Amino acid sequence: MMTIFVNEKPTKVVENTTLFQLRDKIKPDADIVILNGHIMNKDVPLNNNDNVVLIKRGEIPSFDELEALMIARHTPGVHKKLKKGRVAIAGLGGLGSNIATSLARMGVGFLRLIDFDVVEPSNLNRQYYFIDQIGKKKTDALLETLKRINPYITYDPVDCFVDENNIKELFHDVDVIIEAFDKAETKALLIKKCMQLFPDKLIIGASGVAGIYDTSLLKIERLGKNVYVVGDFVNEAKPGEGLMATRVAVAANMQANLAVRYLVNDKNLV
């Protein structure tokens, strides 16, 4: 017997089984057959520990199939912890939309998406939206996109403006609070209030991500017990120096990665 990994699941087959014999047995309607990373148009003998992917064009993987794929990529322990994670993202612009996209791809189990704005043409220079989403509420547009990436996690879109009066309600039931606003005063308000209300929750902010400066200038600073801020702490958006896709996306993924490290109990978290 040989072990062949079919869509990441170990499968026992008899010696001398060929690629197309395996396809015909497991998924005969597959019209794309990939062997060890290469699309195959002819039948070949399989070897022990070969990796085979069987795809039917346009078919959405089932929950179990996608789960198996993510477990294989992330390792079972990591995936299980991320699946139980609950994250709120305040602000769905350049930072927040990219953060949400990465966390959805990682399989974080619950994402609260908070914003009150609509998608504007100028947003497309850095935010994870598409030209046919212009004019839609950001909560609706991002939810639409995230469900195309991972429809099997729980999304909670909240179309509202964050202020002192609703912070407790918005963030009381999550593990991680991510600040992804544009305005410095709103950033400061959210972080300060959350530090007071939720001293044991992880709070992740950003400051100084504008321009096209060297991304190695971006760093992580720890402020207090559970507060981390990503940025260079100098280059805020201003006239003549805007927010750019490349640097914003790097900072966003640094924020997302902090959340992931926390959810998997990384003991070396900064």
LINWOQUI-V108258 format. One record per pair of residues at least 6 apart in sequence whose C-alpha atoms are under 7 Angstrom apart, sorted by the first residue. I is the first residue (numbers start at 1). J is the second residue. Records with the same first field share a line. If there is no record, write none. Layout:
BEGIN
I=J / J
END
This chain:
BEGIN
1=12 / 13 / 14 / 15
2=12 / 13 / 14 / 15 / 48
3=10 / 11 / 12 / 13 / 48 / 49
4=10 / 11 / 12 / 48 / 49 / 50 / 51
5=11 / 49 / 50 / 51 / 52
6=51 / 52 / 53
7=52 / 53 / 54 / 69
8=68 / 69 / 72
9=68
16=45 / 46
17=45 / 46
18=43 / 44 / 45 / 46
19=43 / 44 / 45 / 46
20=43
27=54
29=56
30=54 / 55 / 56
31=55 / 56 / 57
32=54 / 55 / 56
33=39 / 40 / 53 / 54 / 55
34=40 / 52 / 53 / 54
35=51 / 52 / 53
36=50 / 51 / 52
63=152
71=79
78=264
81=263 / 264
82=107 / 108 / 109 / 263 / 264
83=107 / 108 / 109
84=108 / 109
85=108 / 109 / 110 / 175 / 263
86=109 / 110 / 111 / 174 / 175 / 176
87=110 / 111 / 112 / 174 / 175 / 176 / 177
88=111 / 112 / 113 / 171 / 174 / 176 / 177 / 178
89=96 / 112 / 113 / 114 / 177 / 178 / 179 / 180
90=113 / 114 / 115 / 178 / 179 / 180 / 181
91=114 / 115 / 179 / 180 / 181
92=114 / 115 / 138 / 180
93=127
94=126 / 127 / 248
95=180 / 248 / 249 / 252
96=180
97=127 / 128 / 142
98=127 / 128 / 249 / 252
99=252 / 253 / 256
101=146
102=256
103=256
104=146 / 150
105=149 / 150
107=153
109=153 / 154
110=153 / 154 / 155
111=154 / 155 / 156
112=155 / 156 / 157
113=139 / 156 / 157 / 158
114=139 / 157 / 158 / 159 / 160
115=138 / 139 / 158 / 159 / 160 / 161
116=159 / 160 / 161
117=137 / 138
118=135 / 136 / 137 / 138
119=133 / 134 / 135 / 136 / 137 / 138
120=134 / 135
121=134
124=130
125=244 / 245
126=244 / 245
133=141
139=157 / 158 / 159
171=177
175=201 / 202
176=201 / 202 / 203 / 259
177=202 / 203 / 204
178=203 / 204 / 205
179=187 / 204 / 205
180=205 / 206
181=187
200=226
201=226
202=226 / 227
203=226 / 227 / 228
204=227 / 228 / 229 / 255
205=228 / 229 / 230
206=229 / 230 / 231
207=229 / 230 / 231 / 232 / 233 / 236
208=231 / 232 / 233 / 234 / 235 / 236
209=231 / 232 / 235 / 236 / 247 / 248 / 251
210=235 / 236 / 237 / 241 / 242 / 243 / 244
211=241 / 242 / 243 / 244
212=244 / 247
215=247
217=232
218=230 / 231 / 232
219=230 / 231 / 232
220=228 / 229 / 230 / 231
221=228 / 229 / 230
222=228 / 229
230=251 / 255
231=251
237=243
261=269
262=269
END
